[in-house]
Amino acid sequence: MVRVDLSGAKQFFKGSGPDFELARQAHETLASGTGAGSDFTGWMAFPRYMKEHELDRIVAAAETIRSRSKALVVIGIGGSYLGARGAIELLRPIPAKEDPQIFFVGNGLSADYLCDTLDRLGDADFDVNVISKSGTTLEPAVAFRIFREKLAQKYGADADKHIFATTDAARGVLKGLANENGWESFVIPDDIGGRFSVLTAVGLLPMAVAGIDVRKVIDCAIEEMEALDLRSPENPAWQYAAARQHLYRSGYGVEILGCYEPSFRFMAEWWKQLYGESEGKDGIGIFPASVEFTADLHSMGQYIQEGARIIYESIVRFDRSLRSYAIPFEQANADGLNYVAGRNMSEVSSIAADAVKEAHISGGVPNIQINVPRRDEAGFAALVCFFEMACGISGYISGVNPFNQPGVEAYKKNMFRMLGKPGAV
């Protein structure tokens, strides 16, 4: 289970510190389904439903893809790709030789990126997983049109066998196309919004194709969700949610999520959507940003250490590395590094993290430490459940609806009008 250490933030707390009574009330609102947006809280119970209903079919589809293709093209935007990409890059940063390559497209409108992806795909056998509730979002819809053409050119009448649609259960353009063309399809549940959907087929099918043990992910998620239902200040989701809202009210309006594993980069991107889209509304909200340590200590580190005191940091640390490597001894010691010779790289990284924490706290930056046992399927599942539960609680503490996103439609209206879409105004 995830553990939260608030010792690095306590000296910055005002009054009696984080209000766990507010956390209790918010958790009760979330669990009872009485708050704004409660019709989008199905993610809390979904891991158990997934295990009992759809997981076997997802695993079977992934095995089919792995047996015949060198690549899977995942088409989606926002919550339809960030969770899967975060999981794959965290757990499979360097794919095994037998694993298909996973390409993510449809998350932008760059012709250069699209053409580069097509060049890398080359002549390889591939399948497509298109992910969209409606099928009409411009970015993934354009990419899907292009890759459907590529499938038709490569496989002819068999092209439809290489398309897997993750979409609405009963309605929408993509669901209609799936029914008409006989594509195997998986469901995006009506009561789960995109940014909370990583433990549905949205995330699990690409993860399984990449070689991740999704059965273990779901089993661990079931256990984690049960543990996070604890109604007590000992609940790490309460601790994180209450602390971040207390710091926000104390003038710390920017949260920086950091980690000392480079493979965490897209987990941080998923986290930014989760919290930014959930809390940034009604003229309020903590601004979510991210850094990669230690690399960004040599760039953003200066601002964090001595810039405007509006930042607090939440640092994810894995208790144990999956692998070890001892720094070699060199007789000549020309580089002067023999003082670390024989030490494991993970030990040096941990000491560096402790040093950074001490420096940032002394510089006026509150530190919330989030500890995870290992960078594996269980650790991933624990992080997802923890961040999602804490997000719902934190959003209700702040007084917003954490499950809507009315602001994301503004640019779409302008874009459709400028592109000349029929009926757009």
C-alpha positions, -999 to 999 in steps of 0.1 A, spaced: 0 0 0 11 36 -7 24 54 24 24 92 28 51 110 48 41 146 58 71 152 80 86 174 53 55 197 52 46 200 89 67 231 96 47 249 68 13 240 82 -7 267 99 -28 264 130 -38 228 137 -27 217 102 -46 196 77 -83 193 85 -91 156 86 -127 163 94 -130 178 60 -114 147 45 -138 125 64 -168 145 51 -154 144 15 -148 107 17 -183 101 29 -197 122 1 -176 103 -24 -184 68 -11 -222 75 -6 -226 90 -41 -242 121 -28 -218 147 -43 -217 166 -76 -207 143 -104 -215 112 -84 -227 94 -116 -190 92 -126 -177 74 -96 -179 39 -109 -141 36 -109 -141 28 -72 -158 -6 -76 -147 -13 -111 -116 -35 -106 -137 -63 -91 -163 -60 -119 -134 -61 -144 -120 -93 -130 -154 -110 -131 -166 -98 -165 -142 -86 -191 -106 -93 -181 -104 -128 -197 -115 -114 -231 -90 -85 -228 -62 -110 -221 -73 -132 -250 -73 -103 -274 -38 -92 -262 -25 -127 -268 -39 -127 -303 -22 -94 -311 11 -105 -295 10 -138 -315 7 -121 -349 19 -85 -348 51 -66 -342 32 -34 -332 0 -21 -317 -11 14 -327 -31 29 -298 -53 58 -310 -67 81 -283 -63 114 -265 -63 125 -229 -76 98 -206 -78 75 -236 -41 72 -238 -22 88 -208 -29 60 -183 -19 32 -207 12 51 -218 21 59 -181 18 22 -172 38 9 -201 66 34 -197 67 28 -160 67 -10 -161 82 -17 -196 105 13 -203 126 -9 -225 104 -36 -242 115 -72 -243 125 -85 -277 93 -106 -279 70 -77 -270 53 -57 -298 61 -20 -300 33 2 -288 27 34 -308 5 62 -294 -12 84 -320 -43 105 -322 -32 127 -292 -23 156 -314 -25 171 -349 12 171 -359 18 159 -394 55 154 -386 48 131 -356 23 111 -376 47 106 -405 75 97 -382 53 71 -366 44 56 -400 81 55 -409 89 36 -378 61 12 -383 73 5 -418 62 -28 -432 56 -45 -398 25 -64 -391 3 -43 -368 -31 -40 -351 -50 -9 -341 -68 -2 -308 -89 29 -312 -102 44 -280 -130 69 -279 -164 71 -263 -180 89 -292 -157 84 -321 -160 121 -332 -132 137 -312 -111 153 -340 -76 142 -331 -82 104 -327 -108 104 -355 -84 118 -380 -57 93 -369 -81 64 -371 -91 73 -407 -55 73 -417 -46 40 -400 -78 23 -413 -65 31 -447 -31 17 -439 -47 -15 -426 -69 -18 -458 -38 -14 -480 -19 -41 -460 -45 -67 -452 -73 -61 -477 -105 -79 -468 -89 -90 -435 -83 -55 -423 -112 -54 -399 -98 -84 -380 -69 -61 -369 -91 -34 -354 -101 -34 -317 -125 -7 -306 -127 5 -270 -158 27 -268 -193 32 -255 -214 1 -247 -243 10 -269 -241 43 -288 -218 67 -306 -202 68 -341 -174 44 -331 -197 19 -316 -218 20 -347 -188 14 -369 -176 -15 -347 -210 -32 -350 -212 -26 -388 -177 -39 -395 -175 -67 -369 -146 -52 -349 -140 -68 -315 -150 -41 -290 -145 -33 -253 -165 -10 -231 -158 24 -216 -183 23 -187 -208 51 -186 -200 59 -150 -162 63 -154 -147 94 -170 -117 92 -192 -91 104 -167 -103 76 -142 -104 49 -169 -69 34 -168 -81 2 -150 -108 -4 -176 -101 -18 -211 -89 17 -220 -56 10 -202 -56 -28 -198 -56 -39 -234 -25 -19 -244 -9 -28 -212 -15 -65 -218 -2 -63 -253 30 -47 -239 36 -77 -217 23 -63 -184 5 -88 -161 -29 -71 -160 -44 -99 -139 -20 -89 -111 -27 -53 -117 -65 -59 -112 -60 -82 -82 -38 -55 -65 -62 -28 -74 -91 -47 -57 -70 -49 -25 -59 -13 -27 -94 1 -32 -106 -19 -2 -77 -6 19 -84 30 8 -119 29 21 -105 33 56 -124 61 74 -95 74 94 -66 100 93 -44 69 89 -58 66 53 -30 79 30 -55 93 6 -69 115 34 -34 126 44 -25 136 8 -58 153 0 -60 172 33 -24 183 32 -25 196 -3 -57 215 3 -42 230 35 -11 241 17 -32 256 -11 -52 277 14 -18 288 29 -7 302 -4 10 273 -21 -8 272 -54 15 250 -75 22 213 -68 52 197 -84 51 159 -87 86 144 -89 102 110 -90 137 97 -92 128 71 -119 129 84 -155 103 58 -164 78 77 -142 75 106 -167 42 96 -183 27 86 -150 33 122 -141 15 133 -173 -15 111 -163 -14 126 -128 -14 162 -143 -46 154 -163 -62 137 -133 -58 166 -110 -58 195 -134 -90 185 -151 -107 175 -118 -98 206 -97 -91 234 -121 -125 251 -123 -146 278 -108 -116 301 -107 -97 280 -82 -75 249 -81 -39 238 -75 -18 240 -106 -2 205 -113 33 204 -127 60 177 -128 97 172 -128 121 143 -134 148 140 -107 177 141 -107 179 155 -142 156 185 -136 177 195 -105 201 209 -131 174 230 -147 141 235 -127 160 228 -95 171 265 -93 135 278 -94 123 252 -69 151 261 -45 150 298 -47 121 310 -68 87 323 -58 74 305 -26 42 293 -42 54 257 -48 52 226 -27 64 192 -40 51 157 -38 78 132 -44 71 95 -54 98 72 -41 101 35 -46 113 16 -16 133 -10 -35 148 -10 -69 141 -40 -92 178 -43 -102 212 -34 -88 244 -21 -101 276 -14 -80 297 16 -90 332 2 -100 365 10 -82 392 25 -103 428 23 -91 439 56 -106 408 74 -93 412 100 -120 376 111 -117 378 112 -78 348 89 -75 363 61 -54 344 75 -24 312 60 -39 329 28 -54 312 -3 -43 279 14 -35 248 4 -53 233 30 -77 200 28 -59 217 37 -26 233 67 -42 200 78 -57 183 74 -23 209 96 -6 205 122 -33 168 122 -28 173 127 10 197 156 2 173 173 -21 145 170 3 165 186 31 177 214 7 142 222 -6 126 222 28 153 246 41 146 267 10 109 271 20 94 243 -1 70 219 17 76 183 9 50 155 7 67 121 3 47 93 -13 63 59 -8 56 28 -30 71 -6 -23 83 -14 -59 81 -3 -95 60 -33 -105 24 -42 -113 14 -40 -76 31 -6 -72 14 8 -103 -20 -4 -92 -15 11 -57 -5 45 -72 -35 46 -95 -60 38 -68 -43 61 -43 -42 91 -67 -77 86 -79 -92 82 -44 -73 112 -31 -84 132 -61 -120 127 -54 -116 136 -18 -94 166 -25 -119 179 -51 -148 177 -27 -128 194 0 -121 223 -24 -159 225 -32 -158 217 -69 -173 188 -89 -142 166 -95 -158 146 -122 -167 171 -149 -146 192 -173 -168 219 -189 -138 240 -199 -123 216 -224 -151 222 -249 -142 259 -255 -114 253 -279 -133 226 -298 -161 250 -307 -137 275 -321 -117 248 -339 -148 233 -356 -160 268 -366 -126 277 -381 -123 243 -399 -158 248 -414 -175 218 -398 -211 217 -409 -234 232 -382 -205 247 -362 -210 282 -349 
